[in-house]
């Protein structure tokens, strides 16, 4: 049986920002709330012994929870590796110091631009002082010889993807330990216009499930900063009707593969409901082709009633994980020509809620840290 290695906890579904790109804007039938501290304590009492990491994230802003430092301290005292994802707006000298002293192993900061831009439009409205906050965080972690790592999450869109050219300098200048780049989740038609993967998805480019039907291009390392190299690779990748190797190492795009399930992850929502993945954490809307698809939240139990271990080992949850590993869902993401694509309650292969055939995470196009 798959072991629960990484437990995501959503301390709150509330957020202090209102970003245009956020899929919280398309939620329906949702109640916004902070997780009760008593409920959090109950969670910690019944986590499987194999669990290594507690990740404070989800769909709200963790630092917005009034007891977040106490929550982190409780986890670090139990020797869990603790990670936290923030939009960065609530970072301050006081908060930075508290995070370090509480025992955060890695702080992830969400950014949608390496520098201010007039046309990014979809991202955080507070960018101007975010860099200053990162500078102050760095000063404090090196002053205190803190082992805390700093990660950056970047949602790439048509408006901001050119700024990735500045990323190598940003990494060096601000001592970034890890960068997680993801495509945008198309929660609205406007957001869909900003996506970067429609051709990739429609042609199954890079998908390991189509590997045998294509030629192979084996690319060596080069001085990628040379203008001639950039021009040549731009033309090469514009076609991408082949399987890519770099120095004899394959670069496949995982298809019909759920990292959340296969790598032992689960999510506890702010109200205590346990979901298997980010996609099923809340009720929301996504856009596939010309169709708006309603994605309904799914829970295998609530920690108000049962412990995390009991929920993880429950028959329904175990059966679901096996079904996802087999991934015998209808390919709604590549088809989308019938009414089944309108929600995740059932599909044309006879699967019942939740169906995963239209999941961008499972197609390797969205990525969570």
C-alpha positions in Angstrom: 0.0 0.0 0.0 1.2 3.5 -0.8 2.5 5.3 2.3 1.4 8.9 3.2 4.7 10.8 2.9 3.6 14.4 2.6 0.5 15.9 4.3 -0.7 19.3 3.0 -2.7 21.2 5.6 -4.8 24.2 4.6 -4.8 26.4 7.7 -7.3 28.8 6.1 -9.3 29.1 2.9 -9.3 32.9 3.4 -6.8 35.2 1.7 -5.8 38.8 2.2 -5.4 39.4 -1.6 -7.8 39.2 -4.5 -5.6 38.3 -7.5 -7.3 38.1 -10.9 -5.6 34.8 -11.8 -6.7 32.9 -8.7 -9.1 30.1 -9.1 -10.7 31.0 -5.8 -12.7 33.5 -7.9 -14.6 30.6 -9.5 -15.4 28.6 -6.3 -19.1 27.7 -5.8 -20.9 26.4 -2.7 -17.9 27.1 -0.5 -17.6 28.3 3.1 -14.5 30.3 3.8 -13.0 29.6 7.2 -9.9 29.3 9.4 -9.0 25.9 10.7 -9.7 25.6 14.4 -6.6 25.1 16.5 -8.2 22.3 18.4 -8.9 20.5 15.0 -5.2 21.0 14.0 -4.1 19.4 17.3 -6.3 16.5 16.6 -4.8 16.1 13.1 -1.3 15.8 14.6 -2.4 13.0 17.0 -3.2 10.5 14.3 -0.8 11.0 11.4 0.8 7.8 10.0 4.3 7.2 11.3 5.7 7.1 7.7 4.7 10.8 7.1 7.8 13.0 6.7 6.6 16.4 5.6 3.9 18.8 6.7 3.2 21.4 4.1 1.1 24.4 5.0 -0.6 25.5 1.9 -3.9 25.0 0.0 -6.0 27.7 -1.5 -5.8 30.4 1.2 -2.9 32.4 2.7 -1.4 30.4 5.6 0.2 33.5 7.3 -3.3 34.9 7.5 -4.2 32.3 10.2 -3.7 33.8 13.7 -2.2 30.6 15.1 0.1 29.7 12.2 3.3 30.0 14.1 2.0 27.8 16.9 1.0 25.2 14.2 4.5 25.2 12.7 6.1 24.9 16.1 3.9 21.9 17.0 5.0 20.2 13.8 8.7 20.9 14.1 8.7 19.7 17.7 7.4 16.4 16.4 10.4 16.3 14.0 8.4 16.8 10.8 10.0 18.7 7.9 7.8 21.8 7.6 7.2 23.7 4.4 4.9 26.7 3.9 3.7 28.5 0.7 2.9 32.2 1.0 2.0 35.1 -1.3 4.6 37.0 0.6 2.5 40.1 1.4 2.5 39.4 5.2 6.2 38.8 5.5 7.9 41.2 7.8 11.0 41.2 10.1 8.8 40.0 13.0 7.1 37.3 10.9 10.5 36.2 9.3 12.0 35.8 12.7 9.0 33.9 14.0 9.0 31.5 11.0 12.7 30.7 11.5 12.4 30.2 15.3 9.3 28.0 14.8 11.3 25.6 12.6 10.2 26.1 9.0 12.4 24.0 6.8 11.5 25.7 3.5 9.6 28.9 2.8 8.0 29.1 -0.6 7.0 32.5 -2.0 4.6 32.8 -4.9 5.7 35.3 -7.6 4.2 36.1 -10.9 6.9 38.5 -12.1 10.6 38.8 -11.7 10.2 42.5 -12.2 7.1 44.9 -12.4 5.2 44.8 -15.7 2.2 46.7 -17.0 0.7 43.7 -18.9 1.0 41.0 -16.3 -2.5 42.0 -15.0 -3.3 38.5 -13.8 -0.9 38.5 -10.8 -0.3 39.8 -7.4 -1.2 43.5 -6.9 1.6 44.1 -4.3 4.6 43.2 -6.3 6.5 46.5 -5.7 7.5 45.6 -2.2 7.7 41.8 -2.6 11.4 42.0 -3.6 12.2 44.1 -0.6 10.5 41.5 1.6 12.6 38.8 0.1 15.8 40.9 0.6 14.9 41.3 4.3 14.2 37.6 4.7 17.6 36.8 3.2 19.4 39.2 5.5 17.8 37.7 8.5 18.4 34.1 7.6 22.1 34.7 6.9 22.5 36.9 10.0 21.1 34.1 12.1 22.9 31.3 10.2 19.4 29.8 9.6 19.2 26.6 7.7 15.7 27.6 6.3 15.6 27.3 2.5 13.9 29.7 0.2 11.8 28.5 -2.8 9.9 30.4 -5.4 6.8 29.3 -7.2 6.1 30.9 -10.6 2.9 30.5 -12.6 3.9 31.0 -16.3 1.5 32.8 -18.7 1.7 34.5 -22.0 2.1 37.8 -20.2 5.0 36.9 -17.9 6.8 33.9 -19.5 9.4 36.1 -21.1 10.6 37.1 -17.6 11.9 33.6 -17.1 15.0 34.9 -19.0 15.8 36.9 -15.8 15.4 33.9 -13.5 19.1 32.8 -13.5 20.2 36.2 -12.3 17.3 36.3 -9.8 18.3 32.9 -8.3 21.9 34.0 -7.8 21.1 37.5 -6.5 18.5 36.3 -3.9 20.0 32.9 -3.0 17.0 30.9 -4.1 17.3 27.2 -3.3 14.5 25.9 -5.6 12.1 27.2 -8.2 8.8 25.5 -9.1 7.3 26.7 -12.4 3.8 25.7 -13.3 1.4 26.5 -16.1 -1.8 28.5 -15.3 -4.9 26.7 -14.2 -7.6 27.8 -16.7 -10.4 28.7 -14.2 -12.0 31.1 -16.6 -12.1 31.9 -20.3 -9.8 34.9 -19.7 -7.3 32.7 -17.9 -7.5 30.1 -20.7 -6.3 32.8 -23.1 -3.1 33.2 -21.1 -2.2 29.5 -21.1 0.9 28.2 -22.8 0.2 24.5 -23.4 -2.8 24.1 -25.8 -0.7 22.8 -28.7 1.3 20.6 -26.3 -1.8 19.1 -24.9 -3.7 18.6 -28.2 -0.7 16.9 -29.8 0.3 15.0 -26.7 3.7 16.6 -27.1 6.2 15.1 -24.7 3.8 12.5 -23.4 5.4 9.3 -22.4 2.3 7.4 -23.5 3.0 8.2 -27.1 6.8 7.7 -27.0 7.0 4.7 -29.3 5.3 6.5 -32.3 7.9 9.3 -32.6 11.4 9.8 -33.7 14.1 10.7 -31.2 16.2 13.9 -31.0 19.2 13.7 -28.7 20.3 17.2 -27.8 23.8 17.8 -26.2 24.5 20.6 -23.7 25.5 23.8 -25.4 26.2 27.4 -24.6 22.5 28.2 -24.5 23.1 31.9 -24.1 24.5 32.2 -27.6 22.0 33.9 -30.0 22.6 31.3 -32.7 21.7 28.5 -30.2 18.6 30.3 -29.0 17.4 30.8 -32.6 18.0 27.2 -33.6 16.4 25.7 -30.5 13.4 28.0 -30.9 12.8 26.6 -34.3 13.4 23.0 -33.1 11.0 23.3 -30.2 8.3 25.0 -32.3 7.6 21.7 -34.0 8.3 19.2 -31.2 7.0 16.2 -33.2 9.6 14.0 -31.6 10.8 12.6 -28.3 13.5 14.7 -26.7 16.6 13.5 -25.0 19.3 15.7 -23.4 22.7 14.1 -23.2 21.0 10.7 -23.7 18.5 11.3 -20.9 14.9 11.2 -21.9 12.7 14.2 -21.1 9.2 12.8 -21.1 6.0 14.7 -20.1 4.2 12.4 -17.6 0.7 11.6 -18.8 -2.0 10.0 -16.9 0.2 10.1 -13.8 -0.9 11.6 -10.5 2.0 12.7 -8.3 -0.3 13.3 -5.4 -1.5 9.7 -5.3 1.6 7.9 -6.6 4.1 9.8 -4.3 2.0 9.6 -1.2 0.3 12.9 -0.6 -3.0 14.0 0.9 -4.7 17.3 1.7 -6.6 18.4 4.9 -8.9 21.3 4.1 -9.5 24.1 6.6 -12.8 22.5 7.7 -11.2 19.1 8.2 -12.1 17.3 5.0 -9.4 15.1 3.6 -8.9 15.2 -0.2 -6.5 13.2 -2.3 -5.2 16.2 -4.4 -5.2 19.9 -5.0 -7.7 19.6 -7.8 -10.4 18.1 -5.5 -9.8 20.3 -2.5 -12.6 22.8 -3.4 -15.6 23.2 -5.7 -14.4 25.2 -8.7 -14.6 25.8 -12.4 -12.1 25.0 -15.2 -12.3 25.5 -19.0 -11.6 22.7 -21.5 -11.8 23.8 -25.1 -15.1 25.7 -25.3 -16.7 24.0 -22.2 -16.8 25.2 -18.6 -16.3 22.2 -16.4 -17.4 22.1 -12.8 -14.9 20.3 -10.6 -16.6 19.1 -7.4 -14.7 18.7 -4.1 -14.2 15.2 -2.9 -13.4 14.0 0.6 -12.7 10.6 2.0 -13.5 11.6 5.5 -13.2 14.5 8.0 -10.7 14.6 10.8 -13.4 15.9 13.1 -14.7 12.3 13.0 -11.7 10.1 12.1 -7.9 10.4 12.3 -5.8 11.0 9.3 -4.4 7.5 9.5 -7.9 5.9 9.6 -9.0 8.0 6.6 -5.9 7.2 4.6 -6.3 3.4 5.2 -10.1 3.4 4.6 -11.4 1.0 2.0 -12.8 3.8 -0.3 -9.6 5.8 -0.2 -7.4 2.7 -0.9 -9.7 1.7 -3.8 -9.6 5.2 -5.2 -5.7 5.3 -5.1 -5.6 2.0 -7.0 -8.0 3.4 -9.6 -5.8 6.5 -10.1 -2.7 4.4 -10.4 -4.3 2.4 -13.2 -5.8 5.7 -14.6 -8.6 4.0 -16.6 -10.5 7.3 -16.9 -11.9 8.7 -20.2 -9.5 11.2 -21.8 -11.7 14.2 -21.5 -8.8 16.6 -21.7 -7.9 15.4 -25.2 -11.5 14.7 -26.3 -14.1 16.9 -24.7 -16.8 16.3 -27.3 -19.6 15.0 -25.0 -21.6 16.2 -22.0 -19.4 14.2 -19.6 -16.8 16.9 -19.9 -19.1 19.3 -18.1 -18.2 18.0 -14.6 -16.2 15.4 -12.8 -19.2 13.3 -11.5 -18.9 10.5 -14.1 -17.2 9.7 -17.5 -17.9 7.7 -20.6 -15.8 4.8 -19.3 -18.3 4.3 -16.5 -16.3 5.8 -13.7 -18.2 7.7 -10.9 -17.1 10.8 -9.0 -14.4 11.8 -8.8 -13.2 11.3 -12.4 -9.7 12.4 -13.3 -9.5 12.3 -17.1 -9.4 16.1 -17.4 -6.7 16.8 -14.8 -3.9 19.1 -15.9 -1.8 17.9 -12.9 -2.0 14.3 -14.2 -0.9 15.6 -17.6 2.3 17.1 -16.2 1.3 20.6 -17.1 0.6 21.9 -13.6 3.0 21.5 -10.7 2.8 22.1 -7.0 5.8 22.3 -4.7 
